[in-house]
């Protein structure tokens, strides 16, 4: 069958482009994992094609530590014990609707109950103090805060393409140096060359 005999060549082009995009994305994901191991956190390298043309720059970020709550109940209990002055009363019913509470307070106060909760600002304060300290820490410098961990995320590999990248990659393609999935000829891919 020739291209002129094919039904809906525009739709075939979309299907081919979709499959190629999947192939290239999968290859890119694999390459990103492999390449991330090459660069130390905070380092960068300028990239050139085998033909000597500048493609861009690869860099690996060096993120700051991030604190996160892993056990909200443990943190809540600790905050209640260490900061009793920050335990505030909150009125609540199912769905916590302000209008319903106001109505019930006026017309059926016996249906409204008041519960004490840790002030909303306390958890962000603990997380901020923990990130600065690099370990779980309370707002006043207390250590051994339960329910919080501080971890330093892995650096993220970033590629910043140069304005000449399109031309450099085009020339690599024309010279037969790269496969359809972007890998260099001679590199192993799931589908071979």
C-alpha positions as CSV (number, residue, x, y, z in Angstrom):
1,X,0.0,0.0,0.0
2,X,1.4,3.4,-0.9
3,X,1.0,6.6,1.2
4,X,-1.6,7.9,-1.4
5,X,-3.7,4.7,-0.9
6,X,-3.7,4.9,2.8
7,X,-6.9,5.9,4.6
8,X,-6.5,8.9,7.0
9,X,-2.8,9.5,6.7
10,X,-3.2,12.5,9.1
11,X,-4.5,10.1,11.8
12,X,-1.7,7.6,11.1
13,X,0.8,10.5,11.5
14,X,-0.8,11.2,14.9
15,X,-0.6,7.6,16.0
16,X,3.1,7.3,14.8
17,X,4.0,10.6,16.7
18,X,2.2,9.3,19.8
19,X,4.2,6.0,19.7
20,X,7.5,7.9,19.0
21,X,6.7,10.2,22.0
22,X,6.3,7.2,24.3
23,X,9.5,5.6,23.0
24,X,11.5,8.9,23.5
25,X,9.9,9.5,26.9
26,X,10.8,6.0,28.1
27,X,14.4,6.4,26.8
28,X,14.6,9.8,28.4
29,X,13.5,8.5,31.7
30,X,16.0,5.7,31.6
31,X,18.8,8.1,30.5
32,X,17.8,10.6,33.3
33,X,18.2,7.9,36.0
34,X,21.5,6.8,34.6
35,X,22.8,10.3,34.1
36,X,21.7,11.5,37.6
37,X,24.3,9.1,39.1
38,X,27.1,10.7,37.1
39,X,26.7,14.2,38.5
40,X,27.3,15.1,42.1
41,X,24.7,17.3,43.8
42,X,25.3,20.9,42.9
43,X,27.5,20.2,39.9
44,X,27.0,20.9,36.2
45,X,28.6,20.1,32.9
46,X,28.4,21.6,29.4
47,X,27.2,19.1,26.8
48,X,28.6,18.8,23.3
49,X,27.6,16.5,20.4
50,X,30.1,14.0,19.0
51,X,30.4,16.6,16.2
52,X,31.6,19.2,18.6
53,X,28.5,21.4,18.6
54,X,27.2,22.7,21.9
55,X,23.9,21.1,23.0
56,X,23.4,22.6,26.4
57,X,24.1,22.1,30.1
58,X,23.3,19.4,32.5
59,X,23.1,20.2,36.2
60,X,22.0,18.4,39.3
61,X,20.3,20.4,42.0
62,X,21.4,20.4,45.6
63,X,18.1,20.9,47.5
64,X,17.8,22.1,51.1
65,X,16.6,19.7,53.7
66,X,12.8,19.2,53.9
67,X,10.9,18.5,57.1
68,X,7.7,16.5,56.9
69,X,5.1,15.1,59.4
70,X,5.2,11.3,59.4
71,X,3.0,10.8,62.5
72,X,0.5,13.5,62.9
73,X,-0.9,12.0,66.1
74,X,2.5,11.8,67.8
75,X,3.3,15.3,66.8
76,X,-0.1,16.5,68.0
77,X,0.4,14.8,71.4
78,X,3.9,16.3,71.8
79,X,2.7,19.8,70.9
80,X,-0.2,19.5,73.4
81,X,2.3,18.5,76.1
82,X,5.1,21.0,75.3
83,X,2.8,23.9,74.3
84,X,-0.3,23.7,76.3
85,X,-0.9,27.5,75.8
86,X,-1.2,26.8,72.1
87,X,-4.0,24.3,72.5
88,X,-7.0,26.3,71.6
89,X,-10.7,25.5,71.7
90,X,-12.5,24.8,68.4
91,X,-16.1,24.1,68.1
92,X,-16.9,21.3,65.8
93,X,-19.7,19.2,64.4
94,X,-19.9,16.9,61.4
95,X,-18.7,18.8,58.3
96,X,-17.6,21.7,60.6
97,X,-20.0,24.2,59.0
98,X,-19.8,27.6,60.6
99,X,-23.4,28.5,59.7
100,X,-24.7,25.3,61.4
101,X,-22.6,26.0,64.5
102,X,-23.9,29.5,64.8
103,X,-27.5,28.4,64.4
104,X,-27.1,25.6,66.9
105,X,-25.3,27.8,69.4
106,X,-28.3,30.1,69.3
107,X,-31.2,27.6,69.1
108,X,-29.8,24.3,70.5
109,X,-26.6,25.0,72.4
110,X,-26.7,21.5,74.0
111,X,-25.8,20.1,70.5
112,X,-22.6,22.1,70.2
113,X,-19.4,20.8,71.8
114,X,-16.1,22.5,72.1
115,X,-12.8,20.6,71.6
116,X,-9.3,21.7,72.0
117,X,-6.9,21.5,69.1
118,X,-3.3,22.7,68.6
119,X,-3.1,26.1,67.0
120,X,-2.8,25.8,63.2
121,X,0.5,27.7,63.1
122,X,2.3,25.3,65.3
123,X,2.9,22.5,62.8
124,X,4.4,24.9,60.2
125,X,6.6,26.4,63.0
126,X,7.9,22.9,63.9
127,X,8.6,22.1,60.2
128,X,10.4,25.5,59.7
129,X,12.5,25.0,62.8
130,X,13.3,21.4,61.8
131,X,14.4,22.4,58.3
132,X,16.7,25.1,59.7
133,X,18.2,22.7,62.3
134,X,18.4,19.7,59.9
135,X,16.7,17.5,62.5
136,X,13.3,17.4,64.2
137,X,13.1,20.5,66.4
138,X,10.4,22.4,68.3
139,X,9.9,26.1,67.8
140,X,11.8,26.9,71.0
141,X,14.7,24.6,70.1
142,X,13.5,21.4,71.7
143,X,15.0,18.2,70.2
144,X,13.4,14.7,69.9
145,X,10.2,16.0,68.4
146,X,8.0,12.9,67.6
147,X,6.2,12.5,64.3
148,X,8.6,14.6,62.2
149,X,11.5,13.6,60.0
150,X,14.0,15.8,58.1
151,X,15.4,14.4,54.9
152,X,17.5,15.9,52.1
153,X,15.9,15.2,48.8
154,X,18.0,13.8,46.0
155,X,19.1,16.4,43.6
156,X,17.1,16.6,40.4
157,X,18.9,16.4,37.0
158,X,18.1,19.3,34.8
159,X,19.0,19.8,31.2
160,X,19.1,23.4,29.8
161,X,19.3,23.3,26.0
162,X,21.4,25.8,24.2
163,X,20.0,27.8,21.3
164,X,22.1,25.6,19.0
165,X,20.7,22.3,20.4
166,X,18.1,21.8,17.6
167,X,20.8,22.2,14.9
168,X,23.3,20.0,16.8
169,X,20.8,17.2,17.3
170,X,19.7,17.5,13.7
171,X,23.2,17.1,12.5
172,X,23.7,14.1,14.8
173,X,20.6,12.5,13.3
174,X,21.7,13.2,9.7
175,X,25.1,11.8,10.5
176,X,23.5,8.6,11.8
177,X,24.9,9.1,15.3
178,X,21.6,8.8,17.2
179,X,18.8,6.3,17.3
180,X,15.1,7.2,17.0
181,X,14.8,7.2,20.8
182,X,17.7,9.7,21.3
183,X,20.3,7.2,22.4
184,X,23.7,7.3,20.7
185,X,24.3,4.6,18.2
186,X,26.1,1.7,19.8
187,X,24.3,2.2,23.2
188,X,22.0,-0.6,24.2
189,X,18.3,0.1,24.1
190,X,15.3,-2.1,25.0
191,X,14.5,-2.4,21.3
192,X,18.0,-2.6,20.0
193,X,19.2,-0.2,17.3
